[in-house]
C-alpha cells in the first residue's frame, strides 16, 4: 500500500467514524499482513452507514467510481483502493454469475464475513484502532498453515473456489482441510469462464515457489478432467526409464515446471515460459509407443505444439503466448542435443534464429534435462560412487549450459554484423518478384554461416542469376 492510498484510507475511516460507522481492511490485505507478506490489493468494507452517505464521503475524498449497482463496490479514481458495503449472496441459478446480492450495512461482522471463501480471507482490521476481528478462526488456520472453508452450504455455490484453494496451496505452501477437499471434489467447473480459470492458473504459475502444487491439488480433487484434460492424460503415461528415471510424463512435467519457476525473472515472458514448461511434452499423449521392447515418443515435439494449442484455445485469448508456444515446443529438445554433440556454429546459429526467444530456450533446456532425480539406499562404498557420479553429472550439465550461452553470444555477434538486405539486391539489379524472398532467404543462410557481407552479396547475386536461368529454361 503506498503512502497516499494509506492517507486516503485513514481519512475515510475517520469520516465514517464521525458518522457513526466503522471502516475495516478486509480479505487478502489483512491475511497478508498477518502472514507478513507484501500487501497488493487493498479492500475496505464500511459498516454502519447507508450507501448514500458513503457516496458523499467518497466524493469528499476524490472521484468515486462504482462497479455494478447491485454490489455496492466503489473505487476512487487514481487510487488502488476498493471500498464496499457489507453484503450477503445467495445462489439463484446454475451459472457462476447467478447470485442474488443484498447490500446491508448493518448485517454485522460475522454475517458479512460468511460470504467469503476461506477462514484466512475472513479477517477484518479496524483501520483506526488496528484491532483484528477473526470471526471464523482464520488466524489460527494461518498459524497452522491450513486452508479451510467457512460455510458448508455457501462455499460450494461458486466452483471457482476449488481453483482458488489450489492456487493458495501452491502460493503459500499450506495444506487444504480434508472437508474442504471433499466439497471441491463435488464442484462442477464447466460453468466457469475461461478468464476466471486462467486468472487462478496464472497466479499459481507466476507467484508460486512450487507451481506443480496447483495441478497436484486439482488432481487430488479430481478436477483436471475438463479444463486441464491434457494434463490428466499425462498421468501414468510411461517414459523410457533410461532417460526418465523419475517416472511418468506427469511427474516429469511437474518437475520441469518447478525448476522453471526458478528462472521466471531471467526470461522474456515469464507466463509464456511457464506454460511452455507445463505443455512441452503434450505430444507424448499421441506418440508414445513400444519399439523393440523400449518406450519411445518419436516426433512428440512436433505433435505437441498442436495439442498445446488446443489446450490454450480452451483457456486463453493471448495471441502472442499461443505463437510463443507454437514456436518453442517443436524446438524444445534442440539445445540439449546440440550441446551434447558440440554442434557447429552454423547449426547453433540456425537453432537460435528459428525461435522467438533464444534465451528462454536455453533456460528451458536447463529445466528439461534430467538430473540424478532420486536417492538410493546404498552401502558406504556405493554412496561414495553415487556422490562422485552426481558431481560428474553436475559438471557435465554446467558444460552444456556454458556451451549454449557461449553460442548464443556468437549468434548475437553474427547478427550484429553487416548483412545483405533487400535494398542491396535491388541496387544490384534484382527486381522484387516471385523469387525475391527465396533469394533473400539464401542471403540469410549465408549470414547465419558467418559469411562476410561482401562475399555473401557476390554468392547471393550468383545464386540469383542461376535461379533466373533455371526459371527461363523451365519456361522454355
RODO-113443 format. One record per residue: x, y, z of N, C-alpha, C in turn; residue in three letters. Coordinates in pm, whole numbers, plus 50000, padded with zeros to 5 digits. Example, Ala and Ser with C-alpha at 12.3 -4.5 7.8 and 13.67 -1.06 7.14 Angstrom:
513194943150780512304955050780513204967050780ala 512854977550708513674989450714512905000350787ser 
***
This chain:
500854988250000500005000050000500905012450000unk 500685021549903501525033349900501055043650003unk 501905053750027501665063550133500385071450108unk 500155075449983498975083649950497695075749974unk 497665063049928496475054749950496225052450099unk 497315050750174497165048750318496535060950384unk 496945072850341496385085150396494905086550360unk 494545082950237493145083650193492285074250276unk 492795062050299492045052050377491825057050520unk 492855062850578492715067950714491715079350721unk 491725088250622490745099250617489325093550603unk 489195083250520487885076850503487395071050636unk 488285064050706487905057750832487505068050936unk 488235079250943487885089851038486515095651007unk 486265098250880484975104250841483825094550867unk 484045081650836483005071650862482715070751011unk 483745071151094483565070551240482765082551290unk 483035094351233482295106451271480815104951242unk 480485096851142479095094951101478455082751169unk 479195076551261478635065451337478945051651283unk 479805050551183480145037551126481575033451157unk 482005022251099483375017451116483895012450981unk 485165015250954485785010950829486875000650860unk 486844989850785487774978750808488564975750680unk 489834972150696490534964850591490034950450597unk 489804944350481489254930850480490014922050379unk 489784909050392490254899450292491754897850287unk 492284897550163493684894550141494654904150206unk 494264916950217495154926850279495454923150423unk 494434918850497494634915250638495364901750647unk 494964892350563495644879250560497144881050535unk 497494889250433498904890950400499664898150511unk 499004907350581499654913950694499944903950806unk 498974895350835499184885150938500314875750897unk 500394872650767501434863650717502754870850692unk 502764884050713503944892350689504394891550543unk 503414892150456503674892550313503364906550261unk 503954910450147503624923650089502134924550057unk 501544935950086500114938050058499964943949919unk 499194937349835498994941849697497624948449681unk 496574941149709495214946149688494644951149820unk 494114963449818493554969349939492034970249925unk 491334962750010489864962950012489394968150146unk 488464977850139487904983750259486414980550264unk 485934976550380484504973950398483984983650505unk 482904990650472482355000950560481034996150620unk 480984995450752479804990950825479125002750894unk 477815001950906477075011050993476655024250935unk 476845026550803476295038450738475645034350607unk 474675042150564473925038850442474765042050317unk 474345036050208475075037550082475165051950036unk 474055059350047474055073350003475045081550085unk 475165078450213476115085450300477545082150259unk 477815069350231479155065350187479545072550058unk 478605073649965478905080549839479325094949864unk 478675101849956479035115649987480425116450049unk 480745106950135482075106650196483155104750089unk 482905095649996483865092949888484055105049798unk 482985112549777483085124749696483955135149764unk 483955135249895484815144549969486295141149948unk 486565128349922487955123749911488475123249768unk 487585123349672488005122349532486835119349442unk 487135112349332486105109049234485745094149249unk 484555091249307484195077149324483715070849193unk 484105058149173483665050249059482945037949113unk 481795034849056481015023749108481075011849014unk 481164999749072481234987548992479964979349012unk 479024980848923477804972748933476894977649043unk 475734982149009474834988049108474424978149216unk 474444965149185473964955149280474994951949388unk 476274955349366477314950449455477724960449563unk 477424973249543477834983149642479334984249656unk 480074983249544481534983849546481984996249471unk 482905003849530483405016249472484925016049469unk 485475024449383486895027749390487015042849380unk 488205047749406488485061949390489445063649274unk 489095072249179489935074349062491355078149104unk 492345071349045493735074249075494305066949195unk 493475058449258493935051149376493655036249361unk 494525027949419494355013449414493605008749538unk 492365013349551491555010249669490155006349624unk 489624995549678488214992149659487494994149792unk 486335000549787485535003149906484164996949884unk 483714988849980482444981749964481624982550091unk 480344980450074479434978750186479234963850212unk 478934959750334478674945550361477504940450277unk 477614928050237476524922350157476434907450182unk 475294901950151475114887350154474824882950012unk 475164870349982474974864849848474244851549859unk 473334849349763472594836749761472514831749618unk 472874819049599472864812949466471444812849411unk 471284817749286469944818649229469794811349096unk 470884805049048470814797948921472034789248902unk 472124782948784473204773348758474514780248722unk 474444792248664475644799048619476484804448733unk 477804806248707478684810848814478454825548848unk 477674832648767477324846548798475924847848857unk 475244836648871473844837048915473754837649068unk 473854849949122473734852149265472804863849290unk 472004862649394471214873949442472044881149548unk 472204894149530473034902149619472134911049705unk 472404911249834471684920249922472694928650000unk 472684941849973473564951150044472904954650178unk 473664952950285473114955650418474224960750510unk 474334973950527475394979850610475324975850756unk 474214969950798474024966750939473944951550962unk 474464943950868474364929350875475204923450988unk 476244930551028477154925551132478384918851073unk 479444919151152480734914351103480704899551065unk 480144891251151480184876751127479394872951002unk 478224878750984477414875550866478044881250740unk 478644893050751479304898950634480474890350589unk 481194884550685482364876350652481984862450605unk 480754858150631480344844650596480394841950445unk 480204852350364480174850250218481574847550161unk 482614850050240483974847950190484304833050183unk 485374829850110485634815750082486324808450198unk 487474813850244488294806650342488444814850469unk 488674807850580488794814750709489894825150707unk 490984822450636492104831950634491754844550557unk 490714843950474490274855650398489094862750464unk 488694858450584487544864250651487954873250768unk 489204877750767489694886450873489354901050843unk 489114908950947488854923150934489784930651029unk 490294942050984491154950251070490594964351077unk 490244968651196489744982251215490854992051177unk 490565000751081491595009651027492105019451132unk 491255023951222491655033851323492325027551444unk 491775016551494492335010551615493395000051588unk 493384994151465494314983351433493884969851485unk 492724969351550492234956751607491794947251493unk 492214934651503491814924551405490654916351461unk 489594915351383488444907051419488504894351335unk 488334883051402488544869951338487354860951369unk 486234862351297485014855051334485064840051308unk 485994835151224485974820951188487314813751212unk 488164819451294489404812451328490464812951221unk 490474823451143491444824351033492874825651078unk 493114833151187494494834951235495084821551279unk 494294813651347494754800451390495044791451270unk 494194792151167494434784151046495684788650973unk 495934801750972497184806750912498374801450990unk 498274801851123499354796951208499614782051183unk 498564774551159498684760151134498834756750987unk 498894767150901499104765550756498004756850694unk 496754760550727495584753150679494674762350598unk 494234757450483493204764250403491884757250434unk 490954764650494489704758650539488514767350496unk 487494761050442486324768750401485524773250522unk 484654783050500483884788750611482544781750630unk 481804780550522480414775950534480184764350438unk 479714752950489479504741050405478554743950290unk 477524751750315476484754050213476944764250109unk 477424775850155477734786550060479044784349985unk 479984777050044481294775249979481134768949841unk 480304758749831480154751449705479324758649601unk 478804770349634477974777649537478804784349428unk 480094785849450480974791549347482094781649317unk 482034774649204483034764349173484454769749156unk 484584782949135485924788649123486734786149249unk 486054783849360486744782349487487644769949491unk 487354760049410488264748549400489614752949343unk 489574761349240490794766449181491514775949275unk 490744784049348491364793249444492064785449556unk 491444774849602492084766549705493414760949654unk 493404755949530494634750449471495684761349453unk 495244773049411496154784249390496804788749521unk 495994789749628496544793549758497514782949810unk 497174770349787498074759649832499434760849764unk 499434763449634500714764249563501484776849600unk 500784787849624501474800549656501984800949800unk 501194795649892501534796950034502164784350093unk 502044773050024502554760550078501714755250192unk 500434759350200499524754450302498914741250258unk 498324734050353497524722250323496044726050324unk 495244718850249493804721550244493104711650337unk 492194716850417491454708250511490734697250435unk 490724684850485490044673750416488584676850385unk 487894683650475486474686750450486334696350332unk 487304705350315487284714650202487574707350072unk 488544698250076488844689949958487594682249917unk 486884676950013485694668849986484644676949910unk 484404689349951483434697749880483944701049740unk 485234703849728485814707349597485654696049496unk 485714683649544485564672149454484204671949386unk 483194677449453481824676649401481454688449313unk 482344698349298482014710349223482114707849072unk 481264714748997481264713848850481934726348795unk 483164724748744483934736248698483604740348555unk 482764732548487482494735448346481784748648324unk 481034753348425480284765748408481154778148423unk 482404776648466483294788148481483704793848347unk 484024806748346484554812848224486044809848215unk 486554809648091487984807148070488824817648140unk 488344830148142489094841048203489344838548352unk 488314833548421488454831248565489394819448591unk 489304809248508490184797548524491634801648499unk 491864809048391493224813248358493794822348467unk 492954830948524493424840148628494024832448745unk 493354821848791493864814048903495104806148864unk 495104800348745496274792848698497484802048684unk 497234814048630498334823448608498974827648740unk 498164830048842498714833348974499604822049024unk 499144809849008499934798349054501244797348977unk 501194799348846502394797948764503414809048791unk 502934820948821503844832448834504234835748978unk 503474831049076503724835249213504094823849307unk 504094811549258504364800149345505824795849336unk 506364791849451507694785549451507614771749387unk 506504764849412506274751649351504904751749282unk 504844756949159503554757549088502924743849061unk 503734733349067503174719949048502094716949151unk 502174723349270501204720749375499784724449330unk 499664734349244498344738349192497714726549118unk 498474720349031497954709448949497854696349029unk 498794694149120498704682449207497434683149292unk 497104695149337495904697049418494644694249337unk 494604699549213493444696849127493334681949096unk 494464675349083494454660849062493824653849182unk 494214658149303493654652249424492154654549433unk 491704666049385490274669349386489504662449273unk 490224656549178489564650949060489054661848967unk 489744673348962489264684948887490154688648769unk 490904679048717491684681448596490864679048470unk 489814671348484489194664848368488644674148261unk 488194686048295487604694748193488604705048141unk 489054714048226489934724748180491354720048153unk 491784709648222493174705248213493254690548170unk 492404686848076492304672748038493594667147978unk 494374675647907495634670847852496614667247963unk 496604674948070497464671548184497044658348246unk 495764656248257495284643748315495754631848232unk 495874633648100496314622748013497804619348032unk 498544628048099499964625348124500164615948244unk 499134614648327499234606348446499334591648406unk 500384585048448500584570948414501144568548276unk 501394579048199501964577448064503454574748078unk 503844562648043505214558048071506244564647981unk 507474565448035508614570447960509754560247971unk 510724561647883511884552747888512674555648016unk 512764545948108513444548448236514924551648220unk 515504548248107516904551448083517104566548082unk 516124573748024516224588248015515384595448120unk 514394588248174513484594548271513274585348392unk 514294584348477514144575848597513114581148695unk 512694593848674511734599848768510344594148755unk 510004587748640508694581748628507914586348506unk 506594587748522505714590448408505834604948361unk 505104608048252505214621248191504664632048285unk 503634628448364503104637948462504194642148561unk 504874632248618505914635148717507004643748656unk 507434640148536508464647948467508004662348444unk 506784663948394506274677448364506184686048489unk 505754680148600505664687848724507054691748776unk 508034682948758509404686148799509984697448713unk 509744696748584510214707348493509544720648529unk 508264720148559507504732248595508114738848718unk 508444730948819509014736648942510424742048918unk 511184735348834512514740748801512374753748724unk 511384754548636511174766748555510864778748643unk 510214776348756509864787448846511104795048893unk 512254788448897513484794948943514034804848839unk 513554803948715514114812248607513114822548553unk 511984824548624510974833848574511524847848552unk 512454852148639512984865748628514034867048518unk 514414855948457515504856148357514994856148213unk 513724853448193513234850848057512424862648003unk 512134862147873511474873447807510004874847846unk 509314863747866507894863947902507664852748005unk 507654856148134507564845748237506324836848224unk 505174842648189503954834548180504044824748064unk 504474829447948504614820547833505644809647863unk 506724813447930507774803747965507234792748057unk 506434796648156505864786748247504874777648174unk 504134783248079503214774948000503974765347910unk 505124769647860505994760647783506414748847870unk 506834751747993507224741048085506054731548111unk 504864737148123503674729048152503284720048036unk 503394725147914502814718347796503844711547706unk 505124712447736506154708647638506074694147595unk 505554685247681505514671047645504104665947614unk 503194674947581501834670647545501854661147425unk 502854662447338502924653747220503094639147254unk 503554636147374503734622047413502384614947431unk 501324622747443499974616747454499664608347331unk 500054613147215499704606247089500864598547027unk 502094600647073503234594447006503914583447086unk 503564581747212504244571647295503914557647247unk 504954549547227504754535747181505964527247221unk 505764514047217506864504647242507484500847108unk 508794502747095509524499246973510694490347013unk 510674478046967511724468347001511924467247152unk 510804466947223510834464947367511154477247449unk 511314488847385511614501147458510544511647431unk 510354520647527509364531247513509974542947438unk 509264547547334509714559147257508514568447233unk 508834581047204507794590847167508344599347053unk 508664592446943509254599246829508304609946775unk 508864621846752508074632746694507144639746792unk 507294636946922506364643047017506504658247020unk 507714663246990507914677646993507154684646880unk 506874677346772506114683046660504614682446690unk 504134670646728502704669146757502284676846882unk 503244679046972502924685947096502424700047077unk 502944707046976502534720846953501044721546921unk 500554712246842499134712046805498244709046926unk 498654699547008497854696047126497874707547227unk 499044713747245499134725147337498254736647289unk 498184738347160497354749247106495874746847135unk 495434734547130494044731447165493784734647312unk 494744731247397494624734547539494524749647559unk 495394757047491495404771547507494164778047448unk 493634772747340492394778047281491244777047382unk 491284766947465490224764947564490344774847680unk 491574778847711491794785647838492284800147825unk 492704804447707493324817647696493024824247562unk 493094837747563492914845547440494174853447405unk 495294849947466496544857247445497224852147319unk 497184860047211497674855447081499194854047079unk 499934863147145501394861847145501814849147218unk 501174846747331501534835047410501324822247329unk 500244821747251499994809947167501074808747059unk 501464820047001502504819746898503824815146959unk 504114819547080505324815547153505344800347172unk 504234794847219504164780347244504274772547114unk 503584777047008503664770246878505094769946827unk 505834780346854507204781246806508184773446894unk 508004774147023509024768847115508924753847138unk 507704748247142507584733847169508304725447063unk 508144728146931508874719846834510394721046845unk 510874731546911512324733646922512884730247059unk 512034725347150512454724647290513564714447317unk 513734704547229514764694347251516114698047189unk 516114707847100517324710747022518524715347106unk 518344724147207519534728847279520344717747343unk 519694708547409520454697747474521094688447372unk 520434686847257521014678247152522284684647096unk 522214697647060523394704147001524504705747105unk 524134707647232525154709047336525874695847359unk 525114684947359525694671647378526644668247263unk 526264672247141527064668947023528154679246994unk 528154690347070529074701447042528994705246894unk 527764708246852527494710946710528184723646662unk 528214725146530528894736446467528194749646498unk 528934760446481528364773846500527214776146402unk 527364771446282526294772946183525004766546234unk 525114754746292523924747646340523294754846458unk 524114759446553523534766446668522974780046627unk 523614786646530523044799146479521664796946420unk 521504786246343520204783046285519174780146395unk 519594773146498518664769946607518144782646673unk 519054791546711518634803846778517804812746685unk 518114812146557517374820346461515944815446439unk 515734802846467514414796846444513404799846554unk 513854804746669512944805846783512674820446819unk 511514822546881511104836046920511944841247036unk 512374832547125513064836847247514254827847275unk 515424830647215516584821947231517034820147377unk 517024830947456517434829747596516494820447672unk 515184822047646514194813447712514444798847677unk 514834796247552515064782447509516194776047589unk 517244783747616518344778347695517894775347837unk 517174784747898516714782348035515744770548041unk 514934769147936514044757547936514854744647926unk 515904744647843516754732647830517354728747964unk 517724738748045518254735848178517194728748263unk 515954733448250514854727448328514504713448282unk 514644710848154514164698348094515174687048101unk 516424690248127517464679948128517424672548260unk 517134659448261517054652148388518384652148463unk 518294653948592519464652348679519374638548743unk 520244636048841520064624248924518904627349017unk 517734621248993516484626049050516054618549175unk 516824609249220516384601649336517594597049417unk 517374594049541518424588749628518164573849651unk 519214566149645519074551849666519674547949802unk 519224536849857519814531549979521054523749940unk 522214528849983523484523149938524394520350057unk 525324511050041526334509550144527364520850128unk 528324521650218529214533250220530014534550090unk 530474523150034531244523549910530404529049797unk 529164523949787528274528449680527894543049697unk 527794547749823527464561749846528564570749791unk 529804566549810530924574449757530854574849605unk 530544563449545530404563049399529254571849353unk 528154571449430526994579449395527314594249399unk 528014598749505528384612849516529304616949403unk 530214607949369531134610649258530354612049127unk 529354603249110528524603848988527744616948981unk 527214621149096526454633749100527334645549059unk 528544645849113529464656749080529804656648932unk 529994644648878530314643448736529154648448651unk 527914644848690526744649248615526554664348625unk 526824669848745526694684348763527694691648673unk 528914686348667529944692448582529564691748435unk 529014680248393528574678848253527454688548221unk 526514690048315525404699148292525894713648280unk 526844717348366527374730948360528074733448228unk 528784723348177529444724748047528434726747936unk 527304719547943526244721247842525684735447846unk 525434740247967524874753747982525864764147930unk 527124762847967528154772347922528254772247770unk 528204760247712528264759047566527124766847501unk 525924765247552524764771847493524834786947504unk 525204792047621525304806547637526454812247555unk 527564804847543528664809247457528204810247311unk 527454800147268526984800047129525904810747106unk 525124813747208524144824547193524864837847173unk 525964839847242526754851947223527324852547082unk 527774841147031528264840446893527154844346796unk 525944839146820524784842346735524504857346737unk 524504863246855524234877646866525294885746792unk 526554881646805527624888746735527474887246584unk 527094875346542526874872846398525774881946345unk 524674883046420523534890846374523774905946381unk 524814910046455525124924346465525994929346351unk 526554920146272527454924046163526664927946038unk 527244935745947526564939545822526134927245744unk 524984928245678524454916845603523714921645478unk 523464912345389522794915345262521314918245287unk 520864929745237519464933745253518744933845119unk 517434935845125516654937045002517104948744919unk 517494959744984517974971544912519254968344835unk 520134960444899521364956444830521054948844701unk 520064940144706519684932444587519124941544478unk 518254950744518517654960044421518724968844358unk 519674973644442520774982044390521644974444291unk 521624961344297522414953044205521564946744096unk 520394952744072519584948843957518604937443979unk 518434932944102517464922244130516124928744165unk 515194927744075513884933944097512994924844184unk 512214931044275511264922944355510324915144265unk 510124902544298509254893844221509044880844295unk 508604870744220508244858144287509434851044349unk 510674853744301511854847044356512594855444459unk 512094867544484512844876944568513024871544711unk 511974865744767512054860444903513034848744909unk 513004840344806513914828844803515364833444801unk 515614844244727516984849644719517394855644854unk 516474862844916516754868345048517004857445152unk 516234846645142516424835245234517814829245216unk 518264828545092519604823345064520654832345128unk 520464845445115521394855145175521404853745327unk 520244850945383520144849545528520894837145576unk 520854826445498521604814345534523104817245535unk 523554825145440524964828845437525324837345559unk 524394846045600524604854345719524774845445842unk 523894835445858523964826445972525254818045970unk 525774815645850527024808045837528244816745866unk 528014829745892529114838645926529884843845807unk 529324843045685529984848045565529964863345565unk 531094870045550531114884645546530204890145435unk 529724902145454528704907645364529174908145219unk 530384912845194530844914145055530824900644984unk 531354890545052531384877244993529964871644980unk 529124874045083527744869145080526954875544966unk 527204888344939526494895144829526874889044695unk 528154886344676528594880144550527944866444532unk 527944858444639527344845044630525834845844606unk 525214855744668523764857244652523404861544510unk 524174870744454523924875144316524144863544218unk 525174855544245525424843844161524244834144170unk 523744832144294522584823244313521364828644240unk 521184841844243520034848044175520124846044024unk 521334847143968521494845043823521174830543786unk 521684821243866521414807043838519914804243847unk 519264810343944517824808643962517064814143844unk 517544825643792516894831843676517024823043553unk 518244817543531518474808643417517594796243429unk 517524790943548516724779043573515234781543539unk 514764793343578513364796543551513104798543403unk 514104804443332513954806443187513894792843116unk 514804783943156514834770543095513524763043122unk 513004764943242511764758343278510604763543190unk 510644776643164509594782743081509654777842937unk 510904775042889511064770142752510634755342741unk 
***
